[in-house]
Amino acid sequence: MADFAEPIDDTDFKFAGELDGGFDPDELFKGYDGRRLKAAIALSSLWLLTVVLHFVSWGHEFVLVVAGLMGIHALRVMLSRPQPAPAQLPSVRSEDLVSTASYENWPYISLLVAAKNEENVIGDLVESLLHLDYPASRYDLWMIDDNSSDRTAQILDDLAQQYPALSVVHRGPDAKGGKSGALNLVWPQTQGDLLAVFDADARVPNDLLRQVVPMFETAKTGAVQVRKAIENASTNFWTRGQKAEMALDSYMQERRIAIGGIGELRGNGQFVRREAIAQCGGWNEETITDDLDLTIQLHLRQWNIGLLFTPAVGEEGVTNALALWHQRNRWAEGGFQRYLDYWRQLAKNRLGWQKSIDMASYWIIQYMMPAVVLPDLGIALIRRQTPVFGPIVILSVGMSLVGMFKTLRRAEETSVWSAVVQTVRGNLYMLHWIVVIATMAMRISVRPKKLKWVKTVHGISAG
């Protein structure tokens, strides 16, 4: 494996809750402290900005300039040429493997899966992960049963009797930290140079490890996210929308990475270098989205995150509006929460200019715009004028249309007409994010959050 990046000074990463002594006014709003107040200040500031821009004579011109600058960044993203993935390692089933590769030089990989009440899917996942096309002596599998009340624990214990490479760890009812706590319990016990995290419903391609490993040859690559694909996309409108959403996400990520921007982890199918996760002190147990939090921590420590487009890791999409609402609210809150937690480091430009500009642009699109679009529209109707943030909304929709269309065509090699239909439907589906972000921002501004495991049911048909 290549050399590793040097860690940066972690002084600014110590949170208020970790400090000794009495109250220090300078620690206000630092780390996890004051999340609710920070959220209220952020949302109030965005609403106030919206009102001010409507009432000053230069409001529309100011937004037009901002949209122009963002448009330049957007063009850089869309015109970028992502680097092709490096050549995969040879198959362990190849007859001439002995002459082409040495097992001992291949990195050791520890696969981690945290599971709670997954009896419908857990057996198939274990069987597939233990038969990957990678030297059996160079990887192992760790399954964490997080106090399941169904047959998950028994199924795992039975499988552990059959497979020496499978280690099963059980967490009791008093265990804390959710998925992060489960991963933190296990990863220090592993020997993997790389740690791979999968969800219980993952569909893992047999050659995935051989495809991912070469991407870590670059010394500054701290993690790699595998593109996610929705396995049950044909079920209904909601699953088809999630398929288009994942296509847009991979398009943006691949091109943002290509221009030196932010690559992000998505939980299922994430690979992390051991040295990188050690620098972060493991996964953050004070967040509801461990992958998004780890994304920020890695970039602040000057690691890069890559994206593997092919092959994709499959997962089940939620099949009804209520399940989607709960899942997306958790994603939205965790994504917004990380900016509140790390705002000081971000404000100090600890990411560097390229990543800071990229993150700011997509924060405006992903979080600011959904939070202000309804107040903006309401004031515009009352004053009988155009919405002040209209140019940024148009830019956002344009990027979404292009990204979805191109990736759907690429991933499926489908016809132009089919890609157009899926893109239009996908963008209609994406409108739910406006409601999710807007209500989430208001909710966390007035109500404290209790961290808990949010369970998505897998392996059953749902209407």
Phi, psi and omega in degrees: 000157182285169177295164184251153178291150179282141177289151176266168179299125184269014183306314185284356180268356178280125184270163184303324181293347182262357187270145178268166176090190183279188183288132177245117182305331181291344181272357180299135179069019181262137178063225185276348183293142173067031181302316183296315180293320177298319179295319179296318179295317181297313182293317179299321180295320179293319178295318179297318177301319180299315180297313182301315182295333177285331188259346176271152186292335184259012185300310181295322180294321179298313180296324179297321177294315178299316179297325178295317178295318177294327178296323177298316178295320180297320178296320177300319180294310187287335179267358181290158178244102180302144178292136177294149179294143178294162181298139181287161174289154181293153179294140178288349179266000180290138183293332183257024183299320184302326182272348185251342182202156176245124179304322186295339179272352180279137181296145176279134184239130174253122179267131183238132176224121173262127187227138175224116179055059183240037184298336182287334187234344192294324181296314180296322180296313180300315181300318182290321182289333180274358180234034178286156180279073180205145184307125182300334180279355185245012173205157175219171185233129178242119178252128179251111175276113185265070176057048179292146178255358177257208184271011182304311183299316181294318179300315181295318179296322178294318180293326179296332177290334182271328189238112179296334182283354181261124174247133181243130178238133181251135174253141183271182183293340181268000181295144183236171175093000178058218181298321179299317179297322178295315180294321181292332178294329190257318192301327177295340180275348184276166178244008185294135168292328175238143176246125180250133182243128178233154171275164185293336181265012185295143170248105190259119178301144186297330183260015187300315183298321179292336178278324185281318188309314181299340180289344179269008178292335176283127189299325185274000177282109181268339182201159175224131174256132176272138178303139181258143179230143180273116185289325183256039187299333184279001187295307183197189182302319185292318181287326176294323177295321179293326176299313179294323179297316178295326177296315179297318181299315181291325177299311182295317182297313183301320183276329174296319178298321184297332180260013179084021180269207187266123166264146186234149175272149183233022174081277182289122180083031177257137178242130184232135176292137184302315180299325182291314181291330178293320178298327180277355181073027183089192179277145183286120181271001179255025179225158179262355175229090185299325183291317180291322177295315180296327176305309180297315183299319180294315181293323177296333178265017173070023170270154173254158178238125180262168177232127174262115184281318182228131001277163179266154172267127181274153174206162179278131172277148176291147193250005177216163187296322182294314179297321178296319180301313180294316182295313182290330175296320178295315179299315182295317180294316179296321179294319179288323183299324183295328177291326177290324183286323188247022187297327181294314179295322179294319180295332179277006179060039178292344178281336191095158189297317183300311182288325180295316179296317180297315181294320179297318180299316183279339171295319178299315182288315189278327187238316182292309185300312177300330181284336185247352187295322180288313174301322179298314180294319180298315179294321179298319179293319180295318182271358178056053177218172181284150176302138185290329182267015181307314181300324180287324176297317179297318178298317181297314180295320179299316178296321180296316180298314182294314183297313179299311184300310184296318183286322177297320177295319183287315186288325187251348186052044182272172180288162179300316182298316179298318179295323178296313180299314180295325180290317178297313179297320180296321179288328172295318177300320184295346179298339180297337180295332178299313180291318181299309182294316183298313181288324178298314182298322178288319183296313183285350177280340184238346184231128179293148182264132173259118181290130178202160177291129176254115188267128170254125183287132181238154169081014176228155177281138181225150180262000000 
